[in-house]
Amino acid sequence: MNTSPSRPDRRAELLAAGAAAVTVVLWASAFVSIRSAGDAYSPGALALGRLLAGVLALGVICLVRREGWPPRGAWRGIAISGVLWFGFYMVALNWGEQQVDAGTAALVVNTGPILIALLGARLLGDPMPPRLLAGMAVSFAGAVTVGLSMSGEGGSSVLGVVLCLLAAVAYAGGVVAQKPALGSASPLQVTTFGCLVGAVLCLPFAGQLVAEAADAPASATLNMVYLGVFPTALAFTTWAYALSRTTASRMGATTYAAPALVVLMSWLFLGEVPGLLTLVGGVLCLAGVAVSRSRSRSRAAARGGAPGAAPEPRPEEAADSAR
């Protein structure tokens, strides 16, 4: 039986899954760093400092790899994702987390993957298989459980909830806008120039950044630089790489693993021991991600085809070959 056609496809799937895993781990670590840096930096200044560090790191990589300018057709998606996701989302989330407790913020922001699935189905024609819908339902239940278990009394405000909701909408819109851009530009190009657009949008906070950096402790500034280099430059690039090889809906569902990792990292690095309800919610988040990324046996058999036949290409692969 000829199995050679399926090997490159399997390798690509493993690389995409690995890239998604790197993204989720680094984005989860960002919550810990934001809590530390947020004590010394205001929301806009923290977003600008993070984006400037990200642009610098990505710019060096682009020079080394001799990446040119993105094609003209990719600029619309890059600009929209830069404004919504790299710019507005980061400021709104930083501000929102100062107004509400961590549990409420996590609960509201985790409506993002649901919005991504709805927008992806409407604007990109993403399929909505039953396993994806079931996995998202399980993960969202886990996110709600984590959020309720971490919520403190009197720690929320209407403004904070609205800001977190706006951040979730911007996150979803940025992901859906980014997906078409990856059809003609590389993940590194999309991430670098999206980050640059976000940094330009946040330039009005430059005065605050300079003034606060002068008084901020070194640990807060190092956390801001870490946010720029790893959860932004590296994680957004690995996200774009994985997104270019799957649907926006499946990638959005993958981020539901983040709340479980945040609980674990808070336990390890902040000494915040999670309660039983929090642990149950984290397990549900991970279980939902596993379900959403799994394939039914009939679909896997269809992908394999008859002995000696090449597997049926995925829609995105067919589009690439058409180009």
Secondary structure, DSSP 8 states (H G I E B T S, - for coil): ---TTHHHHHHHHHHHHHHHHHHHHHHHHHHHHHHHHTTTS-HHHHHHHHHHHHHHHHHHHHHHHT-----GGGHHHHHHHIIIIIIIIHHHHHHHHHHS-HHHHHHHHTTHHHHHHHHIIIII-----HHHHHHHHHHHHHHHHHHHHH--TT---HHHHHHHHHHHHHHHHHHHHHHHHTTTS-HHHHHHHHHHHHHHHTGGGHHHHHHHHHHS-HHHHHHHHHHIIIIIIIHHHHHHHHHTTS-HHHHHHHGGGHHHHHHHHHHHHS-----HHHHHHHHHHHHHHHHHT---HHHHHHHH-STT------HHHHHHHH-
